[in-house]
Amino acid sequence: MSERSGKVLLGLILLLIGGLVILDQLGIDSSELLRVLIPGLIMLYGARKMMSSSGSRFTGGLILLIGFLMLIGKLHVLFHAVLAIGVMYLGFRLLRQRDVPDQTVPTVGERQWAQRVLQDDDVLDRWEKSVTRRQQP
């Protein structure tokens, strides 16, 4: 969607809001109009996003679905389904989680470091023995 079309959409929305405020001040109930108009605009935006060459079809379809569910008054079904799928996914992850062993296996770098330290200790032990032999009469 280009920057110009975004400005046009925002301008239309502002005109709509202003018109509804004026109707409300005149005592005309506009709630029925809003119940159809807002989901209709959302559906129109989703359809436009789906049909444009640069738009994402999945995102447009999702927006269209949300607008349609708002129109028929079943938007809560979508939210409950998303919540149920999320809970099921977390349960699956908990069941699938492997037990972590108490002792982890050292990496190759850790093993090499330990071998170098042990070799250094062997050198120091030999040096200490040679010094103590020299000091003994």
ZASE-711512 format. One record per atom (N, C-alpha, C): x, y, z; residue in three letters; atom name; residue number from 1. Coordinates in Angstrom, 1 decimal. Layout:
# ZASE-711512
(markol (X; Y; Z); 'ALA'; 'CA'; NUM)
...
***
This chain:
# ZASE-711512
(markol (0.9; -1.2; 0.0); 'MET'; 'N'; 1)
(markol (0.0; 0.0; 0.0); 'MET'; 'CA'; 1)
(markol (0.9; 1.2; 0.0); 'MET'; 'C'; 1)
(markol (0.6; 2.2; -0.8); 'SER'; 'N'; 2)
(markol (1.4; 3.4; -0.9); 'SER'; 'CA'; 2)
(markol (1.1; 4.3; 0.2); 'SER'; 'C'; 2)
(markol (2.0; 5.3; 0.4); 'GLU'; 'N'; 3)
(markol (1.8; 6.3; 1.4); 'GLU'; 'CA'; 3)
(markol (0.5; 7.1; 1.1); 'GLU'; 'C'; 3)
(markol (0.2; 7.4; -0.1); 'ARG'; 'N'; 4)
(markol (-0.9; 8.2; -0.5); 'ARG'; 'CA'; 4)
(markol (-2.2; 7.5; -0.1); 'ARG'; 'C'; 4)
(markol (-2.3; 6.2; -0.3); 'SER'; 'N'; 5)
(markol (-3.5; 5.4; 0.0); 'SER'; 'CA'; 5)
(markol (-3.7; 5.3; 1.5); 'SER'; 'C'; 5)
(markol (-2.6; 5.3; 2.2); 'GLY'; 'N'; 6)
(markol (-2.7; 5.3; 3.7); 'GLY'; 'CA'; 6)
(markol (-3.3; 6.6; 4.2); 'GLY'; 'C'; 6)
(markol (-2.9; 7.7; 3.6); 'LYS'; 'N'; 7)
(markol (-3.4; 9.0; 4.0); 'LYS'; 'CA'; 7)
(markol (-4.9; 9.1; 3.6); 'LYS'; 'C'; 7)
(markol (-5.2; 8.6; 2.5); 'VAL'; 'N'; 8)
(markol (-6.6; 8.6; 2.1); 'VAL'; 'CA'; 8)
(markol (-7.5; 7.8; 3.0); 'VAL'; 'C'; 8)
(markol (-7.0; 6.6; 3.4); 'LEU'; 'N'; 9)
(markol (-7.7; 5.8; 4.4); 'LEU'; 'CA'; 9)
(markol (-7.9; 6.5; 5.7); 'LEU'; 'C'; 9)
(markol (-6.8; 7.1; 6.2); 'LEU'; 'N'; 10)
(markol (-6.9; 7.9; 7.5); 'LEU'; 'CA'; 10)
(markol (-7.8; 9.1; 7.3); 'LEU'; 'C'; 10)
(markol (-7.8; 9.8; 6.2); 'GLY'; 'N'; 11)
(markol (-8.7; 10.9; 6.0); 'GLY'; 'CA'; 11)
(markol (-10.2; 10.4; 6.0); 'GLY'; 'C'; 11)
(markol (-10.5; 9.3; 5.4); 'LEU'; 'N'; 12)
(markol (-11.8; 8.8; 5.4); 'LEU'; 'CA'; 12)
(markol (-12.3; 8.4; 6.8); 'LEU'; 'C'; 12)
(markol (-11.4; 7.8; 7.5); 'ILE'; 'N'; 13)
(markol (-11.7; 7.4; 8.9); 'ILE'; 'CA'; 13)
(markol (-12.0; 8.6; 9.8); 'ILE'; 'C'; 13)
(markol (-11.2; 9.6; 9.6); 'LEU'; 'N'; 14)
(markol (-11.4; 10.9; 10.4); 'LEU'; 'CA'; 14)
(markol (-12.7; 11.5; 10.0); 'LEU'; 'C'; 14)
(markol (-13.1; 11.6; 8.7); 'LEU'; 'N'; 15)
(markol (-14.3; 12.1; 8.3); 'LEU'; 'CA'; 15)
(markol (-15.5; 11.3; 8.8); 'LEU'; 'C'; 15)
(markol (-15.4; 10.0; 8.9); 'LEU'; 'N'; 16)
(markol (-16.4; 9.1; 9.4); 'LEU'; 'CA'; 16)
(markol (-16.6; 9.4; 10.9); 'LEU'; 'C'; 16)
(markol (-15.5; 9.5; 11.6); 'ILE'; 'N'; 17)
(markol (-15.6; 9.8; 13.1); 'ILE'; 'CA'; 17)
(markol (-16.3; 11.1; 13.3); 'ILE'; 'C'; 17)
(markol (-15.9; 12.1; 12.6); 'GLY'; 'N'; 18)
(markol (-16.5; 13.4; 12.7); 'GLY'; 'CA'; 18)
(markol (-18.0; 13.4; 12.4); 'GLY'; 'C'; 18)
(markol (-18.3; 12.7; 11.4); 'GLY'; 'N'; 19)
(markol (-19.7; 12.6; 11.0); 'GLY'; 'CA'; 19)
(markol (-20.6; 11.9; 12.1); 'GLY'; 'C'; 19)
(markol (-20.0; 10.9; 12.6); 'LEU'; 'N'; 20)
(markol (-20.7; 10.1; 13.7); 'LEU'; 'CA'; 20)
(markol (-20.8; 11.0; 15.0); 'LEU'; 'C'; 20)
(markol (-19.9; 11.8; 15.3); 'VAL'; 'N'; 21)
(markol (-20.0; 12.7; 16.4); 'VAL'; 'CA'; 21)
(markol (-21.1; 13.7; 16.2); 'VAL'; 'C'; 21)
(markol (-21.2; 14.2; 15.0); 'ILE'; 'N'; 22)
(markol (-22.3; 15.2; 14.7); 'ILE'; 'CA'; 22)
(markol (-23.6; 14.5; 14.7); 'ILE'; 'C'; 22)
(markol (-23.7; 13.3; 14.2); 'LEU'; 'N'; 23)
(markol (-25.0; 12.6; 14.3); 'LEU'; 'CA'; 23)
(markol (-25.4; 12.3; 15.8); 'LEU'; 'C'; 23)
(markol (-24.4; 12.0; 16.6); 'ASP'; 'N'; 24)
(markol (-24.7; 11.7; 18.0); 'ASP'; 'CA'; 24)
(markol (-25.2; 13.0; 18.7); 'ASP'; 'C'; 24)
(markol (-24.6; 14.1; 18.3); 'GLN'; 'N'; 25)
(markol (-25.0; 15.4; 18.9); 'GLN'; 'CA'; 25)
(markol (-26.4; 15.8; 18.5); 'GLN'; 'C'; 25)
(markol (-26.8; 15.3; 17.3); 'LEU'; 'N'; 26)
(markol (-28.2; 15.6; 16.8); 'LEU'; 'CA'; 26)
(markol (-29.2; 14.6; 17.4); 'LEU'; 'C'; 26)
(markol (-28.7; 13.6; 18.1); 'GLY'; 'N'; 27)
(markol (-29.6; 12.7; 18.7); 'GLY'; 'CA'; 27)
(markol (-29.9; 11.5; 17.9); 'GLY'; 'C'; 27)
(markol (-29.2; 11.3; 16.8); 'ILE'; 'N'; 28)
(markol (-29.4; 10.1; 15.9); 'ILE'; 'CA'; 28)
(markol (-28.5; 9.0; 16.4); 'ILE'; 'C'; 28)
(markol (-29.1; 7.8; 16.6); 'ASP'; 'N'; 29)
(markol (-28.3; 6.7; 17.1); 'ASP'; 'CA'; 29)
(markol (-27.5; 6.1; 15.9); 'ASP'; 'C'; 29)
(markol (-26.3; 6.0; 16.1); 'SER'; 'N'; 30)
(markol (-25.4; 5.5; 15.0); 'SER'; 'CA'; 30)
(markol (-24.8; 4.2; 15.3); 'SER'; 'C'; 30)
(markol (-25.2; 3.5; 16.4); 'SER'; 'N'; 31)
(markol (-24.6; 2.3; 16.8); 'SER'; 'CA'; 31)
(markol (-24.8; 1.2; 15.8); 'SER'; 'C'; 31)
(markol (-26.0; 1.1; 15.2); 'GLU'; 'N'; 32)
(markol (-26.3; 0.1; 14.2); 'GLU'; 'CA'; 32)
(markol (-25.4; 0.3; 13.0); 'GLU'; 'C'; 32)
(markol (-25.2; 1.5; 12.6); 'LEU'; 'N'; 33)
(markol (-24.4; 1.8; 11.5); 'LEU'; 'CA'; 33)
(markol (-22.9; 1.4; 11.8); 'LEU'; 'C'; 33)
(markol (-22.5; 1.6; 13.0); 'LEU'; 'N'; 34)
(markol (-21.1; 1.3; 13.4); 'LEU'; 'CA'; 34)
(markol (-20.9; -0.2; 13.4); 'LEU'; 'C'; 34)
(markol (-21.9; -1.0; 13.8); 'ARG'; 'N'; 35)
(markol (-21.8; -2.4; 13.9); 'ARG'; 'CA'; 35)
(markol (-21.6; -3.1; 12.5); 'ARG'; 'C'; 35)
(markol (-22.0; -2.4; 11.5); 'VAL'; 'N'; 36)
(markol (-21.8; -2.9; 10.1); 'VAL'; 'CA'; 36)
(markol (-20.7; -2.2; 9.4); 'VAL'; 'C'; 36)
(markol (-20.5; -0.9; 9.7); 'LEU'; 'N'; 37)
(markol (-19.5; -0.1; 9.0); 'LEU'; 'CA'; 37)
(markol (-18.1; -0.5; 9.3); 'LEU'; 'C'; 37)
(markol (-17.8; -0.6; 10.6); 'ILE'; 'N'; 38)
(markol (-16.4; -0.9; 11.0); 'ILE'; 'CA'; 38)
(markol (-16.0; -2.3; 10.6); 'ILE'; 'C'; 38)
(markol (-16.7; -3.3; 10.8); 'PRO'; 'N'; 39)
(markol (-16.3; -4.6; 10.2); 'PRO'; 'CA'; 39)
(markol (-16.2; -4.6; 8.7); 'PRO'; 'C'; 39)
(markol (-17.1; -3.8; 8.1); 'GLY'; 'N'; 40)
(markol (-17.1; -3.7; 6.6); 'GLY'; 'CA'; 40)
(markol (-15.8; -3.1; 6.1); 'GLY'; 'C'; 40)
(markol (-15.4; -2.0; 6.8); 'LEU'; 'N'; 41)
(markol (-14.1; -1.3; 6.5); 'LEU'; 'CA'; 41)
(markol (-12.9; -2.2; 6.7); 'LEU'; 'C'; 41)
(markol (-13.0; -3.0; 7.8); 'ILE'; 'N'; 42)
(markol (-11.8; -3.9; 8.1); 'ILE'; 'CA'; 42)
(markol (-11.8; -5.0; 7.0); 'ILE'; 'C'; 42)
(markol (-13.0; -5.5; 6.6); 'MET'; 'N'; 43)
(markol (-13.0; -6.5; 5.5); 'MET'; 'CA'; 43)
(markol (-12.5; -5.9; 4.2); 'MET'; 'C'; 43)
(markol (-12.9; -4.7; 3.9); 'LEU'; 'N'; 44)
(markol (-12.5; -4.0; 2.7); 'LEU'; 'CA'; 44)
(markol (-11.0; -3.9; 2.7); 'LEU'; 'C'; 44)
(markol (-10.4; -3.5; 3.8); 'TYR'; 'N'; 45)
(markol (-8.9; -3.3; 3.9); 'TYR'; 'CA'; 45)
(markol (-8.2; -4.7; 3.7); 'TYR'; 'C'; 45)
(markol (-8.8; -5.7; 4.3); 'GLY'; 'N'; 46)
(markol (-8.2; -7.1; 4.1); 'GLY'; 'CA'; 46)
(markol (-8.2; -7.5; 2.7); 'GLY'; 'C'; 46)
(markol (-9.4; -7.3; 2.1); 'ALA'; 'N'; 47)
(markol (-9.5; -7.8; 0.7); 'ALA'; 'CA'; 47)
(markol (-8.6; -7.0; -0.2); 'ALA'; 'C'; 47)
(markol (-8.5; -5.7; 0.0); 'ARG'; 'N'; 48)
(markol (-7.6; -4.9; -0.8); 'ARG'; 'CA'; 48)
(markol (-6.1; -5.3; -0.6); 'ARG'; 'C'; 48)
(markol (-5.8; -5.6; 0.6); 'LYS'; 'N'; 49)
(markol (-4.4; -6.1; 0.9); 'LYS'; 'CA'; 49)
(markol (-4.1; -7.4; 0.2); 'LYS'; 'C'; 49)
(markol (-5.1; -8.3; 0.2); 'MET'; 'N'; 50)
(markol (-5.0; -9.6; -0.5); 'MET'; 'CA'; 50)
(markol (-4.8; -9.4; -2.0); 'MET'; 'C'; 50)
(markol (-5.5; -8.5; -2.6); 'MET'; 'N'; 51)
(markol (-5.5; -8.3; -4.1); 'MET'; 'CA'; 51)
(markol (-4.4; -7.5; -4.6); 'MET'; 'C'; 51)
(markol (-3.7; -6.7; -3.7); 'SER'; 'N'; 52)
(markol (-2.6; -5.9; -4.2); 'SER'; 'CA'; 52)
(markol (-1.4; -6.7; -4.5); 'SER'; 'C'; 52)
(markol (-0.6; -6.3; -5.4); 'SER'; 'N'; 53)
(markol (0.6; -7.1; -5.8); 'SER'; 'CA'; 53)
(markol (1.6; -7.1; -4.7); 'SER'; 'C'; 53)
(markol (1.7; -6.0; -4.0); 'SER'; 'N'; 54)
(markol (2.8; -5.9; -3.0); 'SER'; 'CA'; 54)
(markol (2.3; -6.4; -1.6); 'SER'; 'C'; 54)
(markol (1.0; -6.7; -1.4); 'GLY'; 'N'; 55)
(markol (0.5; -7.1; -0.1); 'GLY'; 'CA'; 55)
(markol (0.6; -8.6; 0.1); 'GLY'; 'C'; 55)
(markol (0.6; -8.9; 1.4); 'SER'; 'N'; 56)
(markol (0.7; -10.3; 1.8); 'SER'; 'CA'; 56)
(markol (-0.7; -10.9; 1.8); 'SER'; 'C'; 56)
(markol (-0.9; -12.0; 1.1); 'ARG'; 'N'; 57)
(markol (-2.2; -12.6; 1.0); 'ARG'; 'CA'; 57)
(markol (-2.6; -13.2; 2.3); 'ARG'; 'C'; 57)
(markol (-1.7; -13.8; 3.1); 'PHE'; 'N'; 58)
(markol (-2.0; -14.4; 4.4); 'PHE'; 'CA'; 58)
(markol (-2.5; -13.3; 5.3); 'PHE'; 'C'; 58)
(markol (-1.8; -12.2; 5.4); 'THR'; 'N'; 59)
(markol (-2.2; -11.1; 6.3); 'THR'; 'CA'; 59)
(markol (-3.5; -10.5; 5.9); 'THR'; 'C'; 59)
(markol (-3.7; -10.3; 4.6); 'GLY'; 'N'; 60)
(markol (-5.0; -9.8; 4.1); 'GLY'; 'CA'; 60)
(markol (-6.1; -10.7; 4.4); 'GLY'; 'C'; 60)
(markol (-5.9; -12.0; 4.2); 'GLY'; 'N'; 61)
(markol (-6.9; -13.0; 4.6); 'GLY'; 'CA'; 61)
(markol (-7.3; -13.0; 6.0); 'GLY'; 'C'; 61)
(markol (-6.2; -12.9; 6.9); 'LEU'; 'N'; 62)
(markol (-6.5; -12.8; 8.3); 'LEU'; 'CA'; 62)
(markol (-7.3; -11.6; 8.7); 'LEU'; 'C'; 62)
(markol (-6.9; -10.5; 8.1); 'ILE'; 'N'; 63)
(markol (-7.7; -9.2; 8.4); 'ILE'; 'CA'; 63)
(markol (-9.1; -9.4; 7.9); 'ILE'; 'C'; 63)
(markol (-9.3; -10.0; 6.7); 'LEU'; 'N'; 64)
(markol (-10.6; -10.2; 6.2); 'LEU'; 'CA'; 64)
(markol (-11.4; -11.1; 7.1); 'LEU'; 'C'; 64)
(markol (-10.8; -12.1; 7.6); 'LEU'; 'N'; 65)
(markol (-11.5; -13.1; 8.5); 'LEU'; 'CA'; 65)
(markol (-11.9; -12.4; 9.8); 'LEU'; 'C'; 65)
(markol (-11.0; -11.6; 10.4); 'ILE'; 'N'; 66)
(markol (-11.3; -10.8; 11.6); 'ILE'; 'CA'; 66)
(markol (-12.5; -9.9; 11.4); 'ILE'; 'C'; 66)
(markol (-12.5; -9.2; 10.2); 'GLY'; 'N'; 67)
(markol (-13.6; -8.3; 9.9); 'GLY'; 'CA'; 67)
(markol (-14.9; -9.1; 9.8); 'GLY'; 'C'; 67)
(markol (-14.9; -10.2; 9.1); 'PHE'; 'N'; 68)
(markol (-16.1; -11.0; 8.9); 'PHE'; 'CA'; 68)
(markol (-16.6; -11.6; 10.2); 'PHE'; 'C'; 68)
(markol (-15.7; -12.0; 11.1); 'LEU'; 'N'; 69)
(markol (-16.1; -12.5; 12.4); 'LEU'; 'CA'; 69)
(markol (-16.7; -11.4; 13.3); 'LEU'; 'C'; 69)
(markol (-16.2; -10.2; 13.1); 'MET'; 'N'; 70)
(markol (-16.8; -9.0; 13.8); 'MET'; 'CA'; 70)
(markol (-18.2; -8.8; 13.3); 'MET'; 'C'; 70)
(markol (-18.3; -8.9; 12.0); 'LEU'; 'N'; 71)
(markol (-19.6; -8.6; 11.4); 'LEU'; 'CA'; 71)
(markol (-20.7; -9.6; 11.9); 'LEU'; 'C'; 71)
(markol (-20.4; -10.8; 12.0); 'ILE'; 'N'; 72)
(markol (-21.4; -11.8; 12.4); 'ILE'; 'CA'; 72)
(markol (-21.4; -12.0; 13.9); 'ILE'; 'C'; 72)
(markol (-20.6; -11.3; 14.6); 'GLY'; 'N'; 73)
(markol (-20.6; -11.3; 16.1); 'GLY'; 'CA'; 73)
(markol (-19.9; -12.5; 16.7); 'GLY'; 'C'; 73)
(markol (-19.0; -13.1; 16.0); 'LYS'; 'N'; 74)
(markol (-18.3; -14.3; 16.5); 'LYS'; 'CA'; 74)
(markol (-16.8; -14.1; 16.6); 'LYS'; 'C'; 74)
(markol (-16.3; -12.9; 16.8); 'LEU'; 'N'; 75)
(markol (-14.9; -12.7; 16.9); 'LEU'; 'CA'; 75)
(markol (-14.3; -13.4; 18.1); 'LEU'; 'C'; 75)
(markol (-15.1; -13.6; 19.2); 'HIS'; 'N'; 76)
(markol (-14.6; -14.3; 20.3); 'HIS'; 'CA'; 76)
(markol (-14.2; -15.8; 20.0); 'HIS'; 'C'; 76)
(markol (-14.8; -16.4; 19.0); 'VAL'; 'N'; 77)
(markol (-14.5; -17.7; 18.6); 'VAL'; 'CA'; 77)
(markol (-13.0; -17.8; 18.1); 'VAL'; 'C'; 77)
(markol (-12.6; -16.8; 17.4); 'LEU'; 'N'; 78)
(markol (-11.2; -16.8; 16.9); 'LEU'; 'CA'; 78)
(markol (-10.2; -16.6; 18.1); 'LEU'; 'C'; 78)
(markol (-10.5; -15.8; 19.0); 'PHE'; 'N'; 79)
(markol (-9.7; -15.6; 20.2); 'PHE'; 'CA'; 79)
(markol (-9.6; -16.8; 21.0); 'PHE'; 'C'; 79)
(markol (-10.8; -17.5; 21.2); 'HIS'; 'N'; 80)
(markol (-10.8; -18.7; 22.0); 'HIS'; 'CA'; 80)
(markol (-10.0; -19.8; 21.3); 'HIS'; 'C'; 80)
(markol (-10.1; -19.9; 20.0); 'ALA'; 'N'; 81)
(markol (-9.4; -20.9; 19.2); 'ALA'; 'CA'; 81)
(markol (-7.9; -20.7; 19.3); 'ALA'; 'C'; 81)
(markol (-7.5; -19.4; 19.2); 'VAL'; 'N'; 82)
(markol (-6.0; -19.1; 19.3); 'VAL'; 'CA'; 82)
(markol (-5.5; -19.4; 20.7); 'VAL'; 'C'; 82)
(markol (-6.3; -19.1; 21.7); 'LEU'; 'N'; 83)
(markol (-5.9; -19.4; 23.1); 'LEU'; 'CA'; 83)
(markol (-5.8; -20.9; 23.3); 'LEU'; 'C'; 83)
(markol (-6.8; -21.7; 22.8); 'ALA'; 'N'; 84)
(markol (-6.8; -23.2; 22.9); 'ALA'; 'CA'; 84)
(markol (-5.6; -23.8; 22.2); 'ALA'; 'C'; 84)
(markol (-5.3; -23.3; 21.0); 'ILE'; 'N'; 85)
(markol (-4.1; -23.8; 20.3); 'ILE'; 'CA'; 85)
(markol (-2.8; -23.5; 21.1); 'ILE'; 'C'; 85)
(markol (-2.7; -22.3; 21.6); 'GLY'; 'N'; 86)
(markol (-1.6; -21.9; 22.4); 'GLY'; 'CA'; 86)
(markol (-1.4; -22.8; 23.6); 'GLY'; 'C'; 86)
(markol (-2.5; -23.1; 24.3); 'VAL'; 'N'; 87)
(markol (-2.4; -24.0; 25.5); 'VAL'; 'CA'; 87)
(markol (-2.0; -25.4; 25.1); 'VAL'; 'C'; 87)
(markol (-2.6; -25.9; 24.0); 'MET'; 'N'; 88)
(markol (-2.2; -27.2; 23.6); 'MET'; 'CA'; 88)
(markol (-0.7; -27.3; 23.2); 'MET'; 'C'; 88)
(markol (-0.2; -26.2; 22.5); 'TYR'; 'N'; 89)
(markol (1.2; -26.2; 22.1); 'TYR'; 'CA'; 89)
(markol (2.1; -26.2; 23.3); 'TYR'; 'C'; 89)
(markol (1.8; -25.4; 24.4); 'LEU'; 'N'; 90)
(markol (2.6; -25.4; 25.6); 'LEU'; 'CA'; 90)
(markol (2.6; -26.8; 26.3); 'LEU'; 'C'; 90)
(markol (1.4; -27.4; 26.3); 'GLY'; 'N'; 91)
(markol (1.3; -28.8; 26.9); 'GLY'; 'CA'; 91)
(markol (2.1; -29.8; 26.1); 'GLY'; 'C'; 91)
(markol (2.1; -29.7; 24.8); 'PHE'; 'N'; 92)
(markol (2.9; -30.6; 23.9); 'PHE'; 'CA'; 92)
(markol (4.4; -30.4; 24.2); 'PHE'; 'C'; 92)
(markol (4.8; -29.1; 24.3); 'ARG'; 'N'; 93)
(markol (6.2; -28.8; 24.6); 'ARG'; 'CA'; 93)
(markol (6.6; -29.4; 25.9); 'ARG'; 'C'; 93)
(markol (5.8; -29.3; 26.9); 'LEU'; 'N'; 94)
(markol (6.1; -29.8; 28.3); 'LEU'; 'CA'; 94)
(markol (6.2; -31.3; 28.2); 'LEU'; 'C'; 94)
(markol (5.4; -32.0; 27.5); 'LEU'; 'N'; 95)
(markol (5.4; -33.5; 27.4); 'LEU'; 'CA'; 95)
(markol (6.6; -33.9; 26.6); 'LEU'; 'C'; 95)
(markol (7.0; -33.2; 25.6); 'ARG'; 'N'; 96)
(markol (8.1; -33.5; 24.7); 'ARG'; 'CA'; 96)
(markol (9.5; -33.2; 25.3); 'ARG'; 'C'; 96)
(markol (9.5; -32.4; 26.3); 'GLN'; 'N'; 97)
(markol (10.8; -31.9; 26.9); 'GLN'; 'CA'; 97)
(markol (11.5; -33.1; 27.5); 'GLN'; 'C'; 97)
(markol (12.8; -33.2; 27.1); 'ARG'; 'N'; 98)
(markol (13.6; -34.3; 27.5); 'ARG'; 'CA'; 98)
(markol (14.2; -34.0; 28.9); 'ARG'; 'C'; 98)
(markol (14.4; -35.1; 29.7); 'ASP'; 'N'; 99)
(markol (15.0; -34.9; 31.0); 'ASP'; 'CA'; 99)
(markol (16.5; -34.6; 30.8); 'ASP'; 'C'; 99)
(markol (16.9; -33.5; 31.5); 'VAL'; 'N'; 100)
(markol (18.3; -33.1; 31.4); 'VAL'; 'CA'; 100)
(markol (19.1; -33.9; 32.4); 'VAL'; 'C'; 100)
(markol (20.2; -34.6; 31.9); 'PRO'; 'N'; 101)
(markol (21.0; -35.4; 32.9); 'PRO'; 'CA'; 101)
(markol (21.6; -34.5; 33.9); 'PRO'; 'C'; 101)
(markol (21.8; -35.1; 35.1); 'ASP'; 'N'; 102)
(markol (22.4; -34.3; 36.2); 'ASP'; 'CA'; 102)
(markol (23.8; -33.8; 35.9); 'ASP'; 'C'; 102)
(markol (24.6; -34.7; 35.2); 'GLN'; 'N'; 103)
(markol (25.9; -34.3; 34.9); 'GLN'; 'CA'; 103)
(markol (26.0; -34.1; 33.4); 'GLN'; 'C'; 103)
(markol (26.4; -32.9; 33.0); 'THR'; 'N'; 104)
(markol (26.5; -32.7; 31.6); 'THR'; 'CA'; 104)
(markol (27.8; -33.1; 31.1); 'THR'; 'C'; 104)
(markol (27.9; -33.5; 29.8); 'VAL'; 'N'; 105)
(markol (29.1; -34.0; 29.2); 'VAL'; 'CA'; 105)
(markol (30.0; -32.8; 28.8); 'VAL'; 'C'; 105)
(markol (31.2; -32.8; 29.2); 'PRO'; 'N'; 106)
(markol (32.1; -31.6; 28.9); 'PRO'; 'CA'; 106)
(markol (32.3; -31.5; 27.4); 'PRO'; 'C'; 106)
(markol (32.5; -30.3; 27.0); 'THR'; 'N'; 107)
(markol (32.8; -30.1; 25.6); 'THR'; 'CA'; 107)
(markol (34.2; -30.4; 25.2); 'THR'; 'C'; 107)
(markol (34.6; -30.4; 24.0); 'VAL'; 'N'; 108)
(markol (35.9; -30.8; 23.5); 'VAL'; 'CA'; 108)
(markol (36.9; -29.7; 24.1); 'VAL'; 'C'; 108)
(markol (36.5; -28.5; 24.1); 'GLY'; 'N'; 109)
(markol (37.4; -27.4; 24.6); 'GLY'; 'CA'; 109)
(markol (37.7; -27.6; 26.1); 'GLY'; 'C'; 109)
(markol (36.6; -28.0; 26.8); 'GLU'; 'N'; 110)
(markol (36.8; -28.2; 28.3); 'GLU'; 'CA'; 110)
(markol (37.7; -29.4; 28.5); 'GLU'; 'C'; 110)
(markol (37.6; -30.4; 27.7); 'ARG'; 'N'; 111)
(markol (38.4; -31.6; 27.9); 'ARG'; 'CA'; 111)
(markol (39.9; -31.3; 27.6); 'ARG'; 'C'; 111)
(markol (40.1; -30.5; 26.5); 'GLN'; 'N'; 112)
(markol (41.5; -30.1; 26.2); 'GLN'; 'CA'; 112)
(markol (42.1; -29.3; 27.3); 'GLN'; 'C'; 112)
(markol (41.3; -28.3; 27.9); 'TRP'; 'N'; 113)
(markol (41.8; -27.5; 28.9); 'TRP'; 'CA'; 113)
(markol (42.1; -28.3; 30.2); 'TRP'; 'C'; 113)
(markol (41.3; -29.3; 30.5); 'ALA'; 'N'; 114)
(markol (41.5; -30.1; 31.7); 'ALA'; 'CA'; 114)
(markol (42.8; -31.0; 31.5); 'ALA'; 'C'; 114)
(markol (43.0; -31.5; 30.2); 'GLN'; 'N'; 115)
(markol (44.2; -32.2; 30.0); 'GLN'; 'CA'; 115)
(markol (45.5; -31.3; 30.2); 'GLN'; 'C'; 115)
(markol (45.4; -30.1; 29.7); 'ARG'; 'N'; 116)
(markol (46.6; -29.2; 29.8); 'ARG'; 'CA'; 116)
(markol (46.8; -28.9; 31.3); 'ARG'; 'C'; 116)
(markol (45.8; -28.7; 32.1); 'VAL'; 'N'; 117)
(markol (45.9; -28.4; 33.5); 'VAL'; 'CA'; 117)
(markol (46.6; -29.6; 34.2); 'VAL'; 'C'; 117)
(markol (46.1; -30.8; 33.9); 'LEU'; 'N'; 118)
(markol (46.6; -32.0; 34.5); 'LEU'; 'CA'; 118)
(markol (48.1; -32.2; 34.1); 'LEU'; 'C'; 118)
(markol (48.5; -31.9; 32.8); 'GLN'; 'N'; 119)
(markol (49.9; -32.0; 32.4); 'GLN'; 'CA'; 119)
(markol (50.7; -31.0; 33.2); 'GLN'; 'C'; 119)
(markol (50.2; -29.8; 33.4); 'ASP'; 'N'; 120)
(markol (50.9; -28.8; 34.2); 'ASP'; 'CA'; 120)
(markol (51.1; -29.3; 35.6); 'ASP'; 'C'; 120)
(markol (50.1; -29.9; 36.2); 'ASP'; 'N'; 121)
(markol (50.2; -30.4; 37.5); 'ASP'; 'CA'; 121)
(markol (51.3; -31.5; 37.6); 'ASP'; 'C'; 121)
(markol (51.3; -32.4; 36.5); 'ASP'; 'N'; 122)
(markol (52.4; -33.4; 36.5); 'ASP'; 'CA'; 122)
(markol (53.8; -32.8; 36.5); 'ASP'; 'C'; 122)
(markol (53.9; -31.7; 35.7); 'VAL'; 'N'; 123)
(markol (55.2; -31.1; 35.6); 'VAL'; 'CA'; 123)
(markol (55.6; -30.5; 37.0); 'VAL'; 'C'; 123)
(markol (54.6; -29.8; 37.6); 'LEU'; 'N'; 124)
(markol (54.8; -29.3; 39.0); 'LEU'; 'CA'; 124)
(markol (55.1; -30.3; 40.0); 'LEU'; 'C'; 124)
(markol (54.4; -31.4; 39.9); 'ASP'; 'N'; 125)
(markol (54.7; -32.5; 40.9); 'ASP'; 'CA'; 125)
(markol (56.1; -33.1; 40.7); 'ASP'; 'C'; 125)
(markol (56.5; -33.2; 39.4); 'ARG'; 'N'; 126)
(markol (57.9; -33.7; 39.2); 'ARG'; 'CA'; 126)
(markol (58.9; -32.7; 39.7); 'ARG'; 'C'; 126)
(markol (58.7; -31.5; 39.5); 'TRP'; 'N'; 127)
(markol (59.6; -30.4; 40.0); 'TRP'; 'CA'; 127)
(markol (59.7; -30.4; 41.5); 'TRP'; 'C'; 127)
(markol (58.5; -30.6; 42.1); 'GLU'; 'N'; 128)
(markol (58.5; -30.6; 43.6); 'GLU'; 'CA'; 128)
(markol (59.2; -31.8; 44.1); 'GLU'; 'C'; 128)
(markol (59.1; -32.9; 43.5); 'LYS'; 'N'; 129)
(markol (59.8; -34.1; 44.0); 'LYS'; 'CA'; 129)
(markol (61.3; -34.0; 43.8); 'LYS'; 'C'; 129)
(markol (61.7; -33.4; 42.7); 'SER'; 'N'; 130)
(markol (63.1; -33.2; 42.5); 'SER'; 'CA'; 130)
(markol (63.7; -32.2; 43.5); 'SER'; 'C'; 130)
(markol (63.0; -31.2; 43.8); 'VAL'; 'N'; 131)
(markol (63.5; -30.2; 44.8); 'VAL'; 'CA'; 131)
(markol (63.6; -30.9; 46.2); 'VAL'; 'C'; 131)
(markol (62.6; -31.6; 46.6); 'THR'; 'N'; 132)
(markol (62.6; -32.3; 47.9); 'THR'; 'CA'; 132)
(markol (63.7; -33.3; 47.9); 'THR'; 'C'; 132)
(markol (64.1; -34.0; 46.8); 'ARG'; 'N'; 133)
(markol (65.2; -34.9; 46.8); 'ARG'; 'CA'; 133)
(markol (66.5; -34.2; 47.0); 'ARG'; 'C'; 133)
(markol (66.6; -33.0; 46.4); 'ARG'; 'N'; 134)
(markol (67.9; -32.3; 46.6); 'ARG'; 'CA'; 134)
(markol (68.1; -31.8; 48.0); 'ARG'; 'C'; 134)
(markol (67.0; -31.5; 48.6); 'GLN'; 'N'; 135)
(markol (67.0; -30.9; 50.0); 'GLN'; 'CA'; 135)
(markol (67.3; -32.0; 51.0); 'GLN'; 'C'; 135)
(markol (67.0; -33.2; 50.8); 'GLN'; 'N'; 136)
(markol (67.2; -34.3; 51.7); 'GLN'; 'CA'; 136)
(markol (68.7; -34.7; 51.7); 'GLN'; 'C'; 136)
(markol (69.3; -34.9; 52.9); 'PRO'; 'N'; 137)
(markol (70.7; -35.3; 53.0); 'PRO'; 'CA'; 137)
(markol (71.0; -36.7; 52.7); 'PRO'; 'C'; 137)
***
